[in-house]
Amino acid sequence: MSVIRTDKWLLDLYDKPIELCKKLVKHFDDVYADEIYNHLIFHGMYRHPLKNGKELIQKLQDNKVWELVETEKQQLRKLWGGPDIPIFIFPSDPNNRKMKRDQNGKSGLAFQDKLFLFISKDNVEKEIRALFTHEYNHVCRLSRYSKKEKDYVLLDSIILEGLAENAVLDRFGEKYVANWTTYYSEDRLEELWKELILPNKDILKIERKHQDILYGFRRYPKMIGYCVGFYLVKKYLKTNGKTTKQLLEIKPEAIAQV
């Protein structure tokens, strides 16, 4: 499948997001449109339609976002041998201050069989390409690594994120990696890996503590799971010289050297 022309959907249904999400029901198992919408807004989709929503959609069209992502998809499928999946693009939430601060107003969500991008009118071409690289790397990892996502533990999740952002680093350099990659020094990351992540590496994804550590919710350091995952993959690459494609099938235990 190609990039779905969700801009055509948005022109009719931007101010009716539940109706919009009814078009997505067939891509999920046993969920309703409002459940899909709630999941998408948690990951960065617009929560409240703006009065100038049509202008926003036109701006994204003028920036050729859909065409750009289609080109990137074709390139990365060839480069990584990735799957052909539907890709959905929607406006991001302009009122999400954290997303604006940490990700310049863009976000994404990947599944093994589909991918979502949430884009703002201010995102430039390389930002969008970097975001798609991160999310499509997730899709490739989920499809190539034998473990089912529902069985993922914390170690699986941090390495998943580390692989994706190192793929961005490999393609675009340090200028386009996420801000969270600079939050901690290598010495501090090594400490947090040994003292916090390693003792909790087998916590299942369904447990709240898994998400708390991964994102740095509640009392945990901000984005610590992502940061340690990026550090571990980068460290592994320095000593093993693998390509991004080769990394997709390597077990987390080998990458983290545990």
Phi, psi and omega in degrees: 000155178261184174295126182287134182280071180293346175298326178293321176298314186296326180299330180263330193233014182306318183273009177228067189298332177292318176298321178301315183288345174296333178289345182263348186305320183293346180266000179235164179256119169056046174227155179264164183301320181292328177291319177298315181299316179298322179292319181291320180291332175297331182259006170127355178290154180303137183266316181237123179302141177272156180296327180261036184301321180296324177294322178298314180297319178298321178297317178295323176294316179299326178281359178055043182299316183293319179293320179300313181293324177299316178297316179298319180300315181296319180294315183286328174301318179290318184291318186252356184065039186277167182283158176266109187231160173287140180237127184245131181242128178226158174297146177275175182274109182290347181263002179276096185296321180296316179294323178295317182290314188271334187227016182052039172079015180237159180198174180205168180210125183242141170236172178295330187241012179191165184211141178239139173238138178241113193241144174258164180292344184266354182285130180272172188305309184292330174298315181293319178297320179294318178298314180297321178302314180299310185289321180289331173298321174302312181302315181295318179296314181297329182274336185260328181279130193292338184286137177286143185299327180295341179262005182297142172251177185303319180299318177301317185291318181290325177290323175305313180289321179296319177299316184295316183283332172291331174295321176296315179301318181295322184274325191235353180083178187294335183299332187248009173282162184295151180302328184295344180292346183253007186294327188226151175286164178297323178296318179292321179296321178297319177297313182294325176299310185285324186269331187243307186286309185303314179294342182247016190297339184259012178290127183292154181299330182287347181274141183299324182298328177302309181291323180300316180287317182303312184265347184078039176280163178054239190270000185271152179301144186303127175056029190295324178297316177300312185297316179292321177300316178298317179298314183294318179293317179298319178296318179296319181296325181298327185258347185240341173062031179281157174274165177302318180296317180296326181295336187300335184253359183277135183293146179304323181299324179288318180295318180278351180058052175238000000 
